[in-house]
Amino acid sequence: MKQNIYDNEQFFKGYEEIRNRKFNYNNLLERPNFLALIPDLHGKVILDVGCGKGDFANDCMEKGALQVDGIDISRNMIAAAKRNYKKERLHFQQAAIEDFVLSDRQYDIICSSLVLHYVADFEAVIEKISNAMRPNGIFLFSIEHPISTANKGKEQWIKDEAGELSHFVVDRYQHEGERSQHWLVDNVVMYHRSMATIVNTLIGSNLQIEKIIEPVPTNEAIEYLPTLQKEHRRPSFLIMRARKSN
Ligand SMILES: C[S@@+](CC[C@H](N)C(=O)[O-])C[C@H]1O[C@@H](n2cnc3c(N)ncnc32)[C@H](O)[C@@H]1O
């Protein structure tokens, strides 16, 4: 089942508000660590899965990519991307990754930032991505960390009597599957899977893991956004870079 929550007007408005803040988890934590793993983009043909408003796809063009295709399930996102960025060889299309038709060995690099935890059949999507990659190609993605998704939808931070954070609950870790939570609106659906499942799915699709990052905030980032301090207690994000073997 695919949920297109970013086309829910109330959700989209709330999400825009968060993303437009100068200091947010994306700008201070996920994005800098994601960008640190980007390979040389010169002359590369790239797919951005869940491209949102197209900022990253456009950055890839600016960094010398030959062609960038951005796809996203959301009409809102693709409309904004097309409005914001008009370039030859930069294409945006509204499509879910589950339905998008990919040819074998089409891309040098496939990227996906904070999207694949929305996908129900991770194995099928990873297999599809792998088949679309050229030998030696790079697959770079970030998702919500399994430690964070395990008990989503239930109480996660427990407070002590003084109201201070006592501990974070990692429960139902081996119980993989759908999690529904209130985030801006009710019933936002995502999928929890264990670290072993994520790693073994990549291995099973001929994707050799080169680097894993569980982002830790810099002191400067914590000064700008003090809630980032909690990242020292449990990671919100998981970033992986893998190489297609052949
Ligand atoms: C957290 S946003 C990230 C957007 C962008 N990658 C970025 O980092 O700014 C998640 C995006 O994934 C898209 N998305 C969710 N499920 C998807 C699916 N099955 N196929 C394609 N895009 C999807 C959403 O519409 C949304 O734009």
The ligand as an ORCA input file, in Angstrom:
! r2SCAN-3c Opt
* xyz 0 1
  C      11.057     13.652      3.681
  S      10.630     14.004      2.020
  C      12.251     14.143      1.308
  C      12.274     14.902      0.009
  C      13.685     15.078     -0.590
  N      14.323     13.801     -0.867
  C      14.532     15.900      0.325
  O      15.438     15.347      0.969
  O      14.279     17.107      0.439
  C      10.068     12.437      1.443
  C       9.644     12.454     -0.019
  O       9.414     11.103     -0.437
  C       8.310     11.095     -1.309
  N       7.788      9.712     -1.364
  C       7.179      9.030     -0.383
  N       6.869      7.785     -0.792
  C       7.318      7.689     -2.071
  C       7.288      6.637     -3.046
  N       6.749      5.453     -2.772
  N       7.849      6.871     -4.264
  C       8.391      8.088     -4.542
  N       8.427      9.119     -3.671
  C       7.905      8.919     -2.448
  C       7.373     12.110     -0.694
  O       6.367     12.541     -1.559
  C       8.352     13.208     -0.275
  O       8.553     14.159     -1.290
*
